[in-house]
Amino acid sequence: MPIQFAFSTVACPTWSIDQVAQQASAMGYDGVELRTLGAGGTKIASDPALSDPAKVRDLLAASNVKCLCLSSSATLHGRDDGAGKASYYEVGKLIDMAAALGAPMLRVFGLKVEPGETRNNVIQRIASRIPALAEKAGDLGIQIVFENAGSFALAKEWWWLLNIVDHPMVGMCWNVANAAAADPAERGGGMAVTMLNSRIRMVKVKDTKIGQGVGFVPLGDGDVNIPLFLKKLRGIGFEGPISVEWDRAWLPSLAPAEEYLPDALARLKKWMAEIDELLAEGRKEAMKTALKRAPKSMSELRAAAAK
C-alpha cells in the first residue's frame, strides 16, 4: 500500500472545509488531518465540530480527499476521578465524530506529569483508561493513536504504556520534531522506530532549528533529520499516513499554507522516491545473492557431474 500524504488543518486556520478539500486536491495531497477544538472552538474554520461531520466527509470525498485522522485536544493524564470520567466521555464523543467523518484514526494525548506525581503512576493511569475506549473504537474500525508531546515526548515510556494496554486498535502518531526537541539523539527518530516499530501507525513531520529560537522552517532546512527518519520507517515496512504540520493556527506569523504546503509535499515525495529506489536496488542485490547461494537442483547436480 503506498504512503498517503496529508496536512494538518492547523496550517490553514481560516480555510473553510470547502477550501481545505479544494486546496488539498489541487496540491496533490491524499488527505487531511482535521483538527478539532470541540464544539466551542472557533479558532479553526474547518473544525468538524462546527458542522455536520457527515457533510464534511462528503465535501472531502467530492474532491477525492480523505480525512486520514481526526486530531483532538483530548488528554488522559488527569489525576482525579472527575477528570477521568470527563476524558472518557470526551473521547467517546470524538470516536463517534471520527466514525461519521470516515476517519480511520483519532489522535489523543497522554501529555502531562503534574507536580507531586511520578511518571510511572501517570502512565499506569492513562493505560487504565484506554481499554474500554479502544473496544468502542475497534467496533467502529477506528484506531486511537497517542501523539508524543509534553511530558511524554520520547519512546521509552510509550513502549511501556502500549505494552500494558496491548490492544491492536491503540498505537502511536509519532511526531519526530517533538522527540528531537526533547532529546538531540532523536533527530532521526532512531529510538522511536526501533522500540515502537509497527505500533507507529501515523507520523507527523515538521522542522525547526532546535534551541536557536528561530522557529519552524521548511522541511529539510532545520535540525530534524526527516530523510533519515523516513528511511528508518520504510525499513520496518511503514505504510501509514504522513501528515505535514505547520502551526499557523498558534503562530500566525508563519508563512501562509498555500506557500508552505506544496513545497513540503514535493520534498517528502522526493525523499520517499529516493528511499524506495534504494530499497528496490537492495532487494535486487539480495535476490541475486540468495540465488547464488541457493542449493542446486538434482538436474543441475547431474549436469555438473556429467561434465
C-alpha positions in Angstrom: 0.0 0.0 0.0 1.5 3.4 -1.0 2.2 6.0 1.6 -0.6 8.6 1.9 0.3 12.2 2.5 -1.8 14.7 4.5 -1.5 18.0 6.1 -2.9 19.2 9.5 -5.5 21.9 9.2 -3.7 23.9 11.9 -1.7 25.1 8.8 -4.8 26.9 7.4 -7.0 28.0 10.3 -9.0 30.4 8.1 -9.9 28.0 5.4 -13.4 26.6 5.2 -13.8 22.9 4.7 -14.5 23.5 1.1 -11.2 25.4 0.7 -9.4 22.6 2.6 -10.8 20.0 0.2 -10.1 22.0 -2.9 -6.6 23.0 -1.9 -5.6 19.5 -0.7 -6.7 18.1 -4.1 -5.0 20.9 -6.1 -1.7 20.5 -4.2 -1.7 16.7 -4.6 -2.3 15.6 -1.1 -4.1 12.3 -0.5 -5.9 13.5 2.6 -6.0 15.9 5.6 -5.7 15.6 9.3 -8.7 17.5 10.6 -8.0 19.4 13.8 -10.9 19.9 16.2 -11.1 22.0 19.3 -14.6 20.8 20.2 -18.0 22.4 19.8 -17.0 25.7 21.5 -13.8 26.2 19.5 -13.8 28.8 16.7 -10.1 29.1 16.0 -10.1 26.7 13.0 -12.8 27.4 10.4 -12.7 23.8 9.1 -13.2 22.3 12.6 -15.6 19.4 12.0 -17.2 20.1 15.4 -18.7 23.2 13.9 -20.5 21.4 11.2 -22.2 18.1 10.4 -19.3 15.5 10.2 -21.1 13.5 7.5 -21.4 16.7 5.4 -17.7 17.3 6.0 -16.9 13.8 4.8 -19.0 14.2 1.7 -17.3 17.6 0.8 -13.9 16.0 1.1 -14.9 13.0 -0.9 -16.2 15.3 -3.7 -12.6 16.5 -4.1 -11.2 12.9 -3.8 -9.6 13.8 -0.4 -9.8 11.7 2.7 -9.9 12.6 6.4 -6.9 10.4 7.4 -7.1 11.4 11.1 -9.3 13.4 13.5 -6.9 15.2 15.8 -8.2 16.3 19.1 -7.0 18.1 22.2 -8.2 15.2 24.5 -5.8 14.2 27.2 -5.9 11.2 29.5 -3.5 12.2 32.2 -5.9 13.9 34.7 -5.3 12.7 38.2 -8.8 12.7 39.8 -11.8 10.5 39.1 -13.8 13.5 37.8 -11.1 14.2 35.2 -11.0 10.6 34.2 -14.8 10.4 33.7 -14.7 13.7 31.7 -11.9 12.3 29.5 -13.8 9.1 28.9 -16.9 11.0 27.8 -15.0 13.4 25.6 -13.0 10.6 23.8 -16.2 8.6 23.4 -17.8 11.5 21.5 -14.7 12.0 19.4 -14.8 8.4 18.4 -18.3 8.9 17.1 -17.2 12.0 15.3 -14.3 10.2 13.7 -16.7 7.4 12.5 -19.0 10.0 11.0 -16.1 11.6 9.2 -14.9 8.3 7.9 -11.6 8.9 9.6 -9.6 5.7 10.4 -7.7 7.3 13.3 -8.4 9.5 16.3 -5.4 11.4 17.8 -5.3 12.0 21.6 -2.5 12.9 24.1 -1.1 11.5 27.3 0.7 14.8 27.9 1.5 15.8 31.4 3.0 14.7 34.7 1.6 17.1 37.3 3.6 18.2 40.5 3.7 15.5 43.1 3.3 12.6 40.7 5.7 10.1 39.2 5.8 9.3 35.5 5.1 5.7 36.2 1.9 6.4 38.1 0.7 8.7 35.3 1.4 6.1 32.6 -0.4 3.4 34.6 -3.4 5.7 34.9 -3.5 6.5 31.2 -3.2 2.9 30.4 -6.2 2.0 32.7 -8.4 4.4 30.9 -7.8 3.2 27.4 -9.2 -0.4 27.1 -12.9 0.4 27.1 -12.4 3.3 24.7 -10.3 1.0 22.4 -13.1 -1.5 22.3 -15.6 1.1 21.3 -13.2 2.5 18.6 -12.5 -1.0 17.4 -16.1 -1.7 16.9 -16.2 1.3 14.5 -12.9 0.5 12.8 -11.0 3.4 14.3 -7.6 3.4 15.8 -6.8 5.5 18.8 -3.3 7.0 18.3 -1.4 8.8 21.0 0.9 11.7 19.9 4.2 12.1 21.8 4.2 15.5 23.4 4.6 17.4 26.7 6.0 15.2 29.4 5.9 12.2 27.2 7.9 13.1 24.1 10.2 10.1 23.9 9.7 6.5 23.0 10.6 4.5 26.1 7.5 5.4 28.2 5.2 4.9 25.2 6.7 1.4 24.7 5.9 0.6 28.3 2.4 2.1 28.1 1.5 0.3 24.9 2.8 -3.0 26.3 0.4 -2.5 29.3 -2.5 -1.7 27.0 -1.7 -4.4 24.4 -4.7 -3.6 22.2 -4.5 -3.8 18.3 -6.5 -0.6 17.9 -4.1 1.6 20.0 -0.9 2.9 18.6 1.3 6.0 18.1 1.1 9.1 16.0 4.9 9.9 16.1 5.9 13.5 15.9 9.6 13.4 15.2 10.1 17.1 15.9 8.7 16.8 19.4 11.1 13.9 20.1 14.0 15.8 18.6 13.3 18.8 20.8 13.4 16.6 23.9 16.5 14.7 23.0 19.0 15.7 20.3 19.8 11.9 19.8 16.2 11.5 18.4 16.6 14.0 15.5 16.5 11.0 13.1 13.8 9.0 15.0 16.1 6.0 15.5 15.0 5.0 19.1 11.3 5.5 18.3 11.4 3.3 15.2 13.4 0.7 16.9 11.3 0.5 20.1 7.8 1.2 18.8 8.1 -0.4 15.3 4.7 -1.4 14.0 3.0 0.5 16.8 3.7 3.7 14.9 0.5 4.0 12.8 0.9 7.6 11.7 3.7 10.2 11.6 3.8 13.9 11.8 6.6 15.9 10.2 7.8 19.5 10.8 11.3 21.0 11.0 12.9 23.5 13.3 16.3 24.9 14.3 16.4 23.3 17.7 17.4 25.5 20.6 18.2 28.5 18.5 14.9 30.3 18.8 14.3 30.8 15.1 11.0 28.9 15.0 9.8 26.5 12.3 11.4 26.2 8.9 10.8 24.3 5.7 11.2 20.6 5.8 14.9 19.7 5.4 16.1 23.2 6.4 16.2 22.6 10.1 17.8 20.2 12.6 15.2 17.4 12.4 16.6 14.7 10.1 13.4 13.9 8.3 15.0 11.9 5.4 16.8 9.6 7.9 13.5 9.2 9.9 11.6 8.3 6.7 14.4 5.8 5.7 14.1 4.1 9.1 10.3 3.9 8.8 10.4 2.3 5.3 13.0 -0.1 6.7 10.3 -1.5 9.0 7.7 -1.5 6.3 5.7 1.5 7.5 2.8 2.3 5.2 0.7 4.6 7.3 -0.1 8.3 6.6 2.4 11.0 6.9 1.0 14.4 7.9 2.7 17.7 7.5 2.3 20.0 10.5 2.7 23.8 10.1 1.5 25.5 13.3 0.0 28.6 11.8 -3.2 28.4 14.0 -0.9 29.1 17.0 1.8 31.1 15.2 0.1 33.3 12.7 3.4 34.9 11.6 4.4 31.7 9.8 4.2 31.6 6.0 0.7 31.0 4.6 -0.3 27.4 4.0 -0.6 27.9 0.2 3.1 28.8 0.2 4.4 26.2 2.6 2.4 23.0 1.9 3.1 22.4 -1.8 6.9 22.7 -1.1 6.6 20.4 1.9 4.8 17.7 -0.2 7.4 18.0 -3.0 10.2 17.4 -0.6 8.6 14.5 1.0 7.8 12.8 -2.3 11.3 13.3 -3.5 12.8 11.8 -0.3 10.4 8.8 -0.4 11.1 8.2 -4.1 14.9 8.1 -3.4 14.4 5.8 -0.4 12.2 3.4 -2.3 14.7 3.3 -5.2 17.4 2.4 -2.7 15.2 -0.3 -1.2 14.4 -1.7 -4.6 18.1 -1.9 -5.5 18.8 -3.6 -2.2 16.1 -6.2 -2.8 17.5 -7.0 -6.2 21.0 -7.5 -4.8 19.7 -9.6 -2.0 17.8 -11.8 -4.6 21.0 -12.2 -6.7 22.9 -13.2 -3.6 20.2 -15.7 -2.5 20.1 -17.3 -5.9 23.9 -17.7 -5.9 23.8 -19.4 -2.5 20.7 -21.5 -3.1 21.1 -25.3 -3.2 21.4 -26.7 -6.7 18.6 -28.8 -8.1 19.1 -32.5 -8.9 19.2 -31.8 -12.6 21.9 -29.2 -12.1 24.0 -31.6 -10.0 23.7 -34.3 -12.7 24.7 -31.9 -15.4 27.7 -30.8 -13.4 28.7 -34.4 -12.7 28.4 -35.3 -16.4 31.0 -32.7 -17.4 
